[in-house]
């Protein structure tokens, strides 16, 4: 299965982008510092800080993501 990763998925442009992609049938992984209230089977949320290498490494490891560039 392929996922589209959206950063800052809990607010503003990131949230709208995630919701639009879900509506179009895509599977989305949202990354943000805070929890999300997007409730959809096509959406998986991961809390992490993209400015912190350890936070990002832990998020990738805990969620079995194979690659993040």
GROMACS elastic network, one bead per residue, 0.5 to 0.9 nm:
[ bonds ]
;  ai    aj funct       b0    kb
    1    27     6  0.83406   500
    2    26     6  0.85417   500
    2    27     6  0.70648   500
    2    28     6  0.87523   500
    3    26     6  0.71972   500
    3    27     6  0.50236   500
    3    28     6  0.52990   500
    3    29     6  0.64301   500
    4    18     6  0.86936   500
    4    21     6  0.83150   500
    4    26     6  0.72552   500
    4    27     6  0.63159   500
    4    29     6  0.61176   500
    4    30     6  0.84008   500
    5     9     6  0.89830   500
    5    18     6  0.85174   500
    5    27     6  0.88164   500
    5    28     6  0.58441   500
    5    30     6  0.58663   500
    5    31     6  0.73446   500
    6     9     6  0.57577   500
    6    14     6  0.63025   500
    6    15     6  0.82572   500
    6    17     6  0.74608   500
    6    18     6  0.63244   500
    6    28     6  0.70897   500
    6    29     6  0.62579   500
    6    31     6  0.61779   500
    6    32     6  0.87534   500
    7    10     6  0.84449   500
    7    14     6  0.61482   500
    7    15     6  0.87267   500
    7    18     6  0.89435   500
    7    29     6  0.85466   500
    7    30     6  0.59681   500
    7    32     6  0.61951   500
    7    50     6  0.84309   500
    8    11     6  0.63258   500
    8    12     6  0.79348   500
    8    13     6  0.79607   500
    8    14     6  0.50760   500
    8    15     6  0.71001   500
    8    30     6  0.72714   500
    8    31     6  0.58032   500
    8    33     6  0.75971   500
    9    12     6  0.78291   500
    9    13     6  0.77904   500
    9    16     6  0.79098   500
    9    17     6  0.77307   500
    9    18     6  0.63499   500
    9    19     6  0.89546   500
    9    29     6  0.85864   500
    9    30     6  0.50364   500
    9    31     6  0.56730   500
    9    32     6  0.56820   500
    9    36     6  0.77504   500
    9    45     6  0.82593   500
   10    13     6  0.89206   500
   10    14     6  0.66116   500
   10    15     6  0.50805   500
   10    16     6  0.87944   500
   10    18     6  0.87859   500
   10    30     6  0.76861   500
   10    31     6  0.78264   500
   10    32     6  0.60876   500
   10    33     6  0.82554   500
   10    34     6  0.70687   500
   10    35     6  0.72682   500
   10    36     6  0.55215   500
   10    37     6  0.79273   500
   10    38     6  0.82318   500
   11    14     6  0.58875   500
   11    16     6  0.76475   500
   11    32     6  0.86361   500
   11    36     6  0.88938   500
   12    15     6  0.55340   500
   12    16     6  0.64489   500
   12    17     6  0.86567   500
   13    16     6  0.51669   500
   13    17     6  0.59408   500
   13    18     6  0.85374   500
   14    17     6  0.50561   500
   14    18     6  0.61193   500
   14    19     6  0.86186   500
   14    30     6  0.83699   500
   15    18     6  0.51239   500
   15    19     6  0.61581   500
   15    20     6  0.85309   500
   15    30     6  0.84233   500
   15    38     6  0.86917   500
   16    19     6  0.51628   500
   16    20     6  0.60416   500
   16    21     6  0.85656   500
   17    20     6  0.51638   500
   17    21     6  0.61590   500
   17    22     6  0.86077   500
   18    21     6  0.52434   500
   18    22     6  0.62004   500
   18    23     6  0.86574   500
   18    28     6  0.66173   500
   18    29     6  0.82374   500
   18    30     6  0.70803   500
   18    43     6  0.82479   500
   19    22     6  0.50998   500
   19    23     6  0.61533   500
   19    24     6  0.86675   500
   19    28     6  0.88071   500
   19    38     6  0.79728   500
   19    43     6  0.88672   500
   20    23     6  0.50633   500
   20    24     6  0.62933   500
   20    25     6  0.88387   500
   20    26     6  0.89153   500
   21    24     6  0.50618   500
   21    25     6  0.65072   500
   21    26     6  0.54264   500
   21    27     6  0.76404   500
   21    28     6  0.72131   500
   22    25     6  0.51064   500
   22    26     6  0.50568   500
   22    27     6  0.63380   500
   22    28     6  0.66508   500
   22    40     6  0.80304   500
   22    42     6  0.63316   500
   22    43     6  0.71686   500
   23    26     6  0.73962   500
   25    42     6  0.77022   500
   26    42     6  0.68971   500
   26    43     6  0.87401   500
   27    41     6  0.84089   500
   27    43     6  0.60484   500
   27    44     6  0.81942   500
   28    42     6  0.61585   500
   28    44     6  0.63553   500
   28    45     6  0.83560   500
   29    42     6  0.84765   500
   29    43     6  0.58583   500
   29    45     6  0.56814   500
   29    46     6  0.72070   500
   30    36     6  0.84486   500
   30    43     6  0.72291   500
   30    44     6  0.62214   500
   30    46     6  0.60922   500
   30    47     6  0.83111   500
   31    34     6  0.86385   500
   31    44     6  0.88331   500
   31    45     6  0.60803   500
   31    46     6  0.50449   500
   31    47     6  0.58486   500
   31    48     6  0.64235   500
   31    49     6  0.82686   500
   31    50     6  0.82604   500
   32    35     6  0.72032   500
   32    36     6  0.80423   500
   32    45     6  0.78472   500
   32    46     6  0.67104   500
   32    47     6  0.52138   500
   32    48     6  0.57917   500
   32    49     6  0.68365   500
   32    50     6  0.80145   500
   33    46     6  0.84114   500
   33    47     6  0.52146   500
   33    48     6  0.51656   500
   33    49     6  0.54820   500
   33    50     6  0.82245   500
   34    46     6  0.87579   500
   34    47     6  0.59109   500
   34    48     6  0.78623   500
   35    45     6  0.74611   500
   35    46     6  0.78371   500
   35    47     6  0.62963   500
   36    39     6  0.82254   500
   36    45     6  0.66830   500
   36    46     6  0.87218   500
   36    47     6  0.85919   500
   38    43     6  0.73496   500
   38    44     6  0.88010   500
   38    45     6  0.83733   500
   39    42     6  0.86808   500
   39    43     6  0.71647   500
   39    44     6  0.88391   500
   40    43     6  0.53428   500
   40    44     6  0.81469   500
   41    44     6  0.76710   500
   46    59     6  0.68007   500
   46    63     6  0.80251   500
   47    55     6  0.88203   500
   47    59     6  0.74225   500
   48    51     6  0.88886   500
   48    52     6  0.82693   500
   48    55     6  0.55731   500
   48    56     6  0.59994   500
   48    58     6  0.83231   500
   48    59     6  0.63340   500
   49    52     6  0.54777   500
   49    53     6  0.80399   500
   49    54     6  0.86910   500
   49    55     6  0.56608   500
   49    56     6  0.63630   500
   50    53     6  0.69791   500
   50    55     6  0.71072   500
   50    56     6  0.58255   500
   51    55     6  0.82139   500
   51    56     6  0.80587   500
   52    55     6  0.53644   500
   52    56     6  0.63767   500
   52    57     6  0.87232   500
   53    56     6  0.52015   500
   53    57     6  0.60750   500
   53    58     6  0.85864   500
   54    57     6  0.50256   500
   54    58     6  0.60514   500
   54    59     6  0.85156   500
   55    58     6  0.52339   500
   55    59     6  0.62106   500
   55    60     6  0.87296   500
   56    59     6  0.50696   500
   56    60     6  0.62140   500
   56    61     6  0.85995   500
   57    60     6  0.51952   500
   57    61     6  0.61438   500
   57    62     6  0.85562   500
   58    61     6  0.50750   500
   58    62     6  0.58844   500
   58    63     6  0.83655   500
   59    62     6  0.52725   500
   59    63     6  0.60435   500
   59    64     6  0.84279   500
   59    65     6  0.82963   500
   60    63     6  0.54218   500
   60    64     6  0.60142   500
   60    65     6  0.50575   500
   60    66     6  0.74678   500
   60    67     6  0.78967   500
   60    68     6  0.76021   500
   61    64     6  0.53253   500
   61    65     6  0.65552   500
   61    66     6  0.83342   500
   62    65     6  0.80097   500
   65    68     6  0.72852   500
